[in-house]
Amino acid sequence: MSSKAVRLAARAVIVHEKRLLLVNAWANGRSTLLCAPGGGVEVGASLTENLAREVEEETGLTVKVGAPCLVNEFHDPSSGFHQVEIFFRCSVQGSPVIPQTWQDPERIVDRHVWARETEASGLHIKPDSLVGVAFARTPQISYDPLERIVM
């Protein structure tokens, strides 16, 4: 059993004009995997404060953070890495346009995709339940059980 601490992250489910915002999950084109914007939480700030900061860093967008809608967790058995992510429904405040020159200070996110529900099936997206949760006709909170990390 690993003694590493579980990492906590917050992620934004942003649907604007029937399109879901996705960002690359790995830096430098290492993978085609897309995910919701967000990231690890910092001590001393709430989940919603952390999420608004992460979205702004990764996209330049200002969001209003709403209710939680999904809890997801994944791990890498070889390294012992384990992350629990709490997804919140968010709405864009102001323009939804992400400038092509926008740069993530951590240099991880360099791709932004606004995908319609019908387009999402052709994309490599994690967690598996994200698209269903984002476009659910009746919003509710979901749980996506532990899965292995993927590239």
ZIJONOR-V680903 format. One line per field, one symbol per residue. ss: DSSP state (a for helix, b for strand, c for the rest). phi: phi as a letter, one per 20 degrees, with the letter a starting at -180 (. if undefined). psi: psi as a letter, one per 40 degrees, with the letter a starting at -180 (. if undefined). A space follows every 50 residues. Layout:
ss->???
phi->???
psi->???
This chain:
ss->ccccccbbbbbbbbbbccbbbbbbccaaaccccbbccbbbccccccaaaa aaaaaaaaaccbbbbbbbbbbbbbbbccccbbbbbbbbbbbbbccccccc cccccccccccbbbbbaaaaccccbccccaaaaacccccccbbbbbbbcc c
phi->.fdfffedcccdeddclmceeccfecflmfbefdbffqrfedfncfgffg fgfffffecnedcdedffcbdcbbbcgfdnfbcdddecfccfdnfeedgf efcfgemdeccccedfgfeffedeccfgegffffdgfcfbeccdfgcffc d
psi->hieiihhhihihhhhhffhhhiiidiiffeiehiiiiaaiiiheiidddd dddddddddeihihhaiiehhiiiihddeehhhhhhhihiihhahehhhd ehhhdefdhehhhhhidddddeighiidedddddehdghihihhihiiii .
